[in-house]
Amino acid sequence: HHQPATTPTATTTRSRDTMQDHTMSTTKLSFLENLVVFVFFGSHIFFNWIFVAIALYALLPTWIFILLGISYFVNMLMSKAHLKGNPTRWKAICDSILTNAPLKYFDTKVLFSNGMNLDRKKHYIFGIHPHGIFGFGGLSIYASTSELLRRFPWLDIYICVATVMFRIPILREYFLLTGHVDASRKNVNRLLANRRTIAIVIGGEAEVLQTENSKEKVVILGRYGFVEMAIKHGASLVPTYSFGVNDTFTIDKTSGFWIRNKIQRMFKLAIPIFWGRWGTSMPHKKQVYFAVGKPIDIPPGKGLDGDGNPDPQFVSEIHKKYIEALKDLFEEHKAAAGYPDRQLEFLEAPKRKKRRKFISEIKKAA
């Protein structure tokens, strides 16, 4: 189920060749920067730990290697570092080539909506759209050379990601050191209660499977949790859209989609089929534009019932307002990003048994 956004016909047209050139990143990287991007992505970020393990096995005595391996995996499985209500971020990692080389690789630019501004006295929930295969737009949230952080250097945003990401060796360490946190409802509420500013990839793993080349889709219809939490904690909502992310890989959406969709619904695990440059997981060098919209302010205490729970009617109202703001953001910047003819589609999120009652109440209120 989807609801296409109704948009005026774009007055700007480009030839296919011009469009292709316009959306490709032409930034020159140093040998070391290219090496970082290749090692980080070209060897597939989910399997980098295998290469590290092989290197350590070759360098260390077997008994030390086994002891270190067991200690590391036990710590990884038992650790609650990703559940901290006051997480820490290593500035040195956010300043490093490891984080900023990918930002440069995509020649990432930030587009601000007219009148967009942030108040350092407030806390925010940034909605990241779309997920893509990997959420490359999120780099602008924490990479120190990001134009977003240059404009608002006081911003301290923590990206909420799926719990499974903290069970992947090496990638887990990178996430922890760059301020990523667990996206569970309990943890997000804990962060917002401490007036932390967070970013959520709202479409989640369901949006990964819907990613297609040359199409713009967001899974948001039926996703009310982020709005509930904003109302409960008086956080302002900031819509963002990353143009170019859906074309950083060549994607095969159709092969085995039924079974992959079933796995995603049952285990909350997306298994996309994709490849990048030279048939590897090195992404295509597409330019990414990270568009940031104006905040939707929610006064503290408004929309709460006597028990402090969000009122379904107010949740529906703010949810509609957010979708309209996201649609306006897309339309405002799509031509500047090189996609004047693209249309934004809003997709229905998979139903969750635990949420059916509350969602039905919201729909009745709407």
C-alpha positions as CSV (number, residue, x, y, z in Angstrom):
1,H,0.0,0.0,0.0
2,H,1.4,3.4,-0.8
3,Q,0.3,6.9,-1.2
4,P,2.1,8.9,-3.9
5,A,2.9,12.5,-3.1
6,T,1.0,14.8,-5.4
7,T,3.5,17.3,-6.8
8,P,3.5,20.0,-9.5
9,T,5.3,19.2,-12.7
10,A,8.9,20.2,-12.6
11,T,9.8,23.0,-15.0
12,T,13.5,22.0,-15.1
13,T,14.5,19.2,-17.4
14,R,17.8,17.6,-18.1
15,S,19.1,15.1,-20.6
16,R,19.9,11.6,-19.3
17,D,23.6,12.2,-19.7
18,T,23.5,15.5,-17.8
19,M,21.5,14.0,-15.0
20,Q,24.0,11.2,-14.6
21,D,26.9,13.6,-14.5
22,H,25.1,15.9,-12.0
23,T,24.4,13.2,-9.5
24,M,27.8,11.6,-9.5
25,S,30.4,12.6,-6.9
26,T,33.5,14.1,-8.6
27,T,35.5,14.7,-5.4
28,K,39.1,13.5,-5.5
29,L,40.3,11.5,-2.6
30,S,43.8,10.8,-1.4
31,F,45.2,7.2,-1.6
32,L,44.7,6.8,2.1
33,E,41.1,8.1,2.0
34,N,40.3,5.7,-0.9
35,L,41.8,2.9,1.1
36,V,39.7,3.7,4.1
37,V,36.5,3.7,2.0
38,F,37.5,0.5,0.3
39,V,38.4,-1.3,3.5
40,F,35.3,0.0,5.2
41,F,32.8,-0.7,2.4
42,G,34.5,-2.8,-0.3
43,S,35.1,-5.7,2.1
44,H,31.5,-5.3,3.3
45,I,31.1,-3.6,6.6
46,F,29.3,-6.6,8.2
47,F,32.3,-8.9,7.5
48,N,35.3,-6.7,8.2
49,W,35.8,-8.5,11.5
50,I,36.7,-11.7,9.6
51,F,39.8,-10.0,8.0
52,V,40.8,-8.5,11.4
53,A,40.5,-12.0,12.9
54,I,42.7,-13.5,10.1
55,A,45.3,-10.8,10.7
56,L,45.4,-11.4,14.4
57,Y,45.6,-15.1,14.0
58,A,48.6,-14.7,11.7
59,L,50.3,-12.3,14.2
60,L,49.5,-13.8,17.6
61,P,50.3,-17.2,19.2
62,T,47.2,-19.5,18.9
63,W,46.4,-19.6,22.6
64,I,46.5,-15.8,22.9
65,F,44.3,-15.5,19.8
66,I,41.7,-17.9,21.2
67,L,41.7,-16.2,24.7
68,L,41.3,-12.8,23.1
69,G,38.5,-14.0,20.8
70,I,36.5,-15.6,23.6
71,S,36.9,-12.6,25.8
72,Y,35.8,-10.2,23.1
73,F,32.7,-12.2,22.1
74,V,31.6,-12.7,25.7
75,N,32.0,-9.0,26.4
76,M,30.1,-8.1,23.2
77,L,27.2,-10.4,24.1
78,M,27.0,-9.3,27.7
79,S,27.7,-5.6,27.3
80,K,25.0,-3.0,27.8
81,A,27.1,-0.1,26.5
82,H,24.5,0.6,23.7
83,L,21.8,1.0,26.3
84,K,23.2,4.0,28.2
85,G,20.9,6.9,28.9
86,N,23.9,9.2,28.7
87,P,26.1,7.7,26.0
88,T,29.6,8.9,25.2
89,R,31.1,9.7,21.9
90,W,34.8,9.8,21.0
91,K,35.5,13.2,19.3
92,A,38.8,11.8,17.9
93,I,36.8,9.1,15.9
94,C,34.3,11.7,14.6
95,D,37.2,13.9,13.6
96,S,39.2,11.0,12.0
97,I,39.6,10.0,8.4
98,L,37.6,6.8,9.2
99,T,34.4,8.9,9.6
100,N,35.1,11.8,7.3
101,A,36.5,9.9,4.2
102,P,33.1,8.4,3.4
103,L,31.4,11.8,3.8
104,K,34.0,13.1,1.3
105,Y,33.6,10.1,-1.0
106,F,29.9,11.0,-1.5
107,D,30.8,14.7,-1.7
108,T,27.9,15.1,0.8
109,K,26.2,18.5,0.8
110,V,23.6,19.7,3.3
111,L,20.6,21.6,2.1
112,F,18.7,23.7,4.6
113,S,15.1,24.7,4.2
114,N,14.3,28.4,4.1
115,G,14.0,29.6,7.7
116,M,15.4,26.4,9.2
117,N,17.0,27.1,12.6
118,L,17.7,25.2,15.8
119,D,17.5,26.3,19.4
120,R,20.3,24.9,21.6
121,K,17.9,25.0,24.6
122,K,15.6,22.4,23.0
123,H,16.1,18.7,22.2
124,Y,15.1,17.1,18.9
125,I,14.2,13.9,17.2
126,F,15.7,14.0,13.7
127,G,13.8,11.7,11.3
128,I,16.3,10.1,8.8
129,H,14.8,9.2,5.3
130,P,15.3,7.1,3.4
131,H,17.2,4.1,4.9
132,G,18.6,2.9,1.6
133,I,20.8,-0.1,1.7
134,F,23.0,1.7,4.2
135,G,21.9,5.0,5.9
136,F,24.8,7.1,4.4
137,G,22.8,10.3,5.0
138,G,23.3,9.7,8.7
139,L,27.1,10.5,8.3
140,S,26.1,14.2,8.3
141,I,24.8,13.7,11.9
142,Y,28.2,12.9,13.5
143,A,31.1,13.4,11.0
144,S,33.0,16.5,12.2
145,T,33.3,18.0,8.6
146,S,29.5,17.9,8.1
147,E,28.0,21.2,7.0
148,L,25.2,20.5,9.6
149,L,27.7,20.5,12.5
150,R,29.6,23.5,11.1
151,R,26.4,25.5,11.1
152,F,25.3,24.2,14.6
153,P,28.6,23.1,16.3
154,W,26.8,22.6,19.6
155,L,24.6,19.9,18.2
156,D,25.1,16.5,19.9
157,I,23.0,13.9,18.1
158,Y,22.8,10.2,18.8
159,I,21.7,7.9,16.0
160,C,19.4,5.1,17.1
161,V,20.0,1.8,15.3
162,A,18.7,-1.8,15.5
163,T,20.0,-3.9,18.4
164,V,21.5,-6.5,16.0
165,M,24.1,-3.9,14.9
166,F,25.7,-4.2,18.3
167,R,26.2,-7.9,17.8
168,I,28.4,-7.5,14.8
169,P,32.2,-7.4,15.7
170,I,34.2,-4.3,14.8
171,L,31.2,-2.5,13.4
172,R,29.8,-2.5,17.0
173,E,32.9,-0.7,18.2
174,Y,32.6,1.9,15.4
175,F,29.0,2.5,16.3
176,L,29.7,2.9,20.0
177,L,32.6,5.3,19.5
178,T,30.6,7.5,17.1
179,G,27.6,7.8,19.4
180,H,25.2,5.2,18.0
181,V,22.7,3.8,20.5
182,D,20.1,1.1,20.7
183,A,16.8,2.0,19.0
184,S,14.5,0.0,21.4
185,R,11.6,2.0,22.7
186,K,12.7,1.7,26.3
187,N,16.2,3.1,25.4
188,V,14.9,5.9,23.3
189,N,12.5,7.0,26.1
190,R,15.5,7.0,28.5
191,L,17.5,9.2,26.1
192,L,14.7,11.7,25.6
193,A,14.0,11.8,29.3
194,N,17.6,13.0,29.7
195,R,16.9,15.7,27.0
196,R,19.2,14.1,24.5
197,T,18.8,14.9,20.8
198,I,18.5,11.7,18.8
199,A,18.1,10.6,15.1
200,I,15.9,7.7,14.1
201,V,15.8,6.0,10.7
202,I,12.1,5.8,10.8
203,G,11.6,3.3,7.9
204,G,13.9,0.8,9.6
205,E,14.6,-2.6,8.2
206,A,11.3,-2.7,6.3
207,E,12.4,0.3,4.2
208,V,15.6,-1.5,3.3
209,L,13.7,-4.1,1.4
210,Q,11.6,-1.4,-0.4
211,T,14.7,0.4,-1.7
212,E,14.8,0.6,-5.5
213,N,17.1,2.4,-7.9
214,S,15.7,5.6,-9.3
215,K,12.8,5.6,-6.9
216,E,12.1,7.5,-3.7
217,K,10.1,5.6,-1.1
218,V,9.7,6.0,2.7
219,V,7.9,3.6,5.1
220,I,6.1,5.9,7.4
221,L,2.3,5.2,7.2
222,G,1.4,3.4,10.4
223,R,4.7,4.4,12.1
224,Y,3.6,6.5,15.1
225,G,6.2,5.6,17.8
226,F,8.5,8.5,17.1
227,V,5.6,10.9,17.3
228,E,4.4,9.4,20.6
229,M,7.9,9.8,22.1
230,A,8.2,13.4,20.8
231,I,4.9,14.3,22.5
232,K,5.7,12.5,25.7
233,H,9.0,14.2,26.1
234,G,8.3,17.6,24.5
235,A,10.9,17.0,21.7
236,S,10.7,18.9,18.4
237,L,10.6,16.8,15.2
238,V,13.1,17.6,12.4
239,P,12.4,15.9,9.0
240,T,15.5,15.1,6.8
241,Y,15.8,13.5,3.4
242,S,19.0,12.1,1.8
243,F,18.9,12.4,-2.0
244,G,21.2,10.0,-3.9
245,V,21.3,7.3,-1.1
246,N,19.0,4.9,-3.1
247,D,21.4,4.9,-6.0
248,T,24.6,4.2,-4.1
249,F,24.2,0.5,-5.0
250,T,22.7,-1.5,-7.8
251,I,19.7,-3.3,-6.3
252,D,17.9,-6.5,-7.2
253,K,14.6,-6.1,-5.4
254,T,12.7,-8.9,-7.0
255,S,14.8,-12.1,-6.6
256,G,13.4,-14.1,-3.7
257,F,11.6,-11.0,-2.4
258,W,8.7,-13.1,-0.9
259,I,11.0,-15.1,1.4
260,R,13.2,-12.1,2.2
261,N,10.1,-10.1,3.1
262,K,8.9,-13.0,5.3
263,I,12.2,-13.2,7.1
264,Q,12.1,-9.4,7.7
265,R,8.7,-9.6,9.2
266,M,9.5,-12.6,11.4
267,F,13.0,-11.8,12.6
268,K,13.2,-8.0,11.9
269,L,16.2,-8.7,9.7
270,A,16.5,-7.3,6.2
271,I,18.4,-9.2,3.6
272,P,18.7,-7.0,0.5
273,I,20.5,-8.2,-2.7
274,F,22.8,-5.5,-4.0
275,W,26.3,-4.7,-5.3
276,G,28.4,-1.7,-6.0
277,R,31.5,-0.9,-8.0
278,W,33.3,-3.8,-9.6
279,G,30.6,-6.1,-8.3
280,T,31.7,-5.5,-4.7
281,S,30.0,-3.8,-1.8
282,M,32.0,-0.7,-2.5
283,P,29.2,1.9,-3.2
284,H,28.8,3.7,-6.4
285,K,30.3,7.2,-6.2
286,K,26.9,9.1,-6.2
287,Q,26.7,12.5,-4.6
288,V,24.5,12.6,-1.5
289,Y,22.5,15.7,-0.6
290,F,21.2,15.7,3.0
291,A,18.2,18.0,3.2
292,V,17.1,19.3,6.6
293,G,13.7,20.8,7.3
294,K,12.3,23.2,9.8
295,P,11.5,21.7,13.3
296,I,8.0,20.9,14.2
297,D,7.7,22.1,17.8
298,I,5.6,20.3,20.4
299,P,5.1,22.2,23.6
300,P,5.9,20.2,26.7
301,G,2.8,18.6,28.2
302,K,0.6,19.2,25.2
303,G,-1.3,16.2,23.8
304,L,-1.0,14.1,27.0
305,D,-3.9,12.5,28.9
306,G,-4.3,12.4,32.6
307,D,-2.0,9.5,32.9
308,G,0.8,11.2,30.9
309,N,0.2,9.1,27.8
310,P,0.0,10.6,24.3
311,D,-3.6,11.3,23.1
312,P,-4.3,9.2,19.9
313,Q,-6.0,12.2,18.2
314,F,-3.0,14.5,18.8
315,V,-0.6,11.7,17.7
316,S,-2.5,11.5,14.4
317,E,-2.4,15.3,14.0
318,I,1.3,15.6,14.5
319,H,2.0,12.5,12.3
320,K,0.1,14.1,9.4
321,K,1.9,17.4,10.0
322,Y,5.3,15.5,9.9
323,I,4.4,13.8,6.6
324,E,3.4,17.1,5.0
325,A,6.7,18.6,6.2
326,L,8.6,15.7,4.7
327,K,6.8,16.1,1.5
328,D,7.5,19.8,1.4
329,L,11.1,19.2,2.2
330,F,11.4,16.8,-0.7
331,E,9.8,19.1,-3.2
332,E,11.8,22.1,-2.1
333,H,15.2,20.4,-2.7
334,K,14.8,17.7,-5.3
335,A,15.7,19.9,-8.2
336,A,18.8,21.3,-6.5
337,A,19.8,17.7,-5.7
338,G,19.6,16.7,-9.3
339,Y,16.3,14.8,-9.3
340,P,13.6,17.3,-10.5
341,D,11.3,14.6,-11.9
342,R,11.4,12.2,-8.9
343,Q,8.2,11.6,-6.9
344,L,8.1,10.6,-3.2
345,E,5.9,7.6,-2.2
346,F,4.7,7.0,1.3
347,L,4.4,3.2,2.2
348,E,2.5,1.4,4.9
349,A,4.6,-0.1,7.6
350,P,4.2,-3.8,8.4
351,K,1.6,-4.4,11.2
352,R,3.0,-5.3,14.6
353,K,0.8,-7.3,17.0
354,K,1.8,-5.4,20.1
355,R,0.8,-2.1,18.5
356,R,-2.4,-3.0,16.7
357,K,-4.7,-1.7,19.4
358,F,-3.0,1.8,19.8
359,I,-2.7,2.1,16.0
360,S,-6.4,1.3,15.5
361,E,-7.2,4.0,18.1
362,I,-5.1,6.6,16.1
363,K,-6.8,5.7,12.9
364,K,-10.2,6.0,14.5
365,A,-9.2,9.4,15.8
366,A,-8.0,10.5,12.3
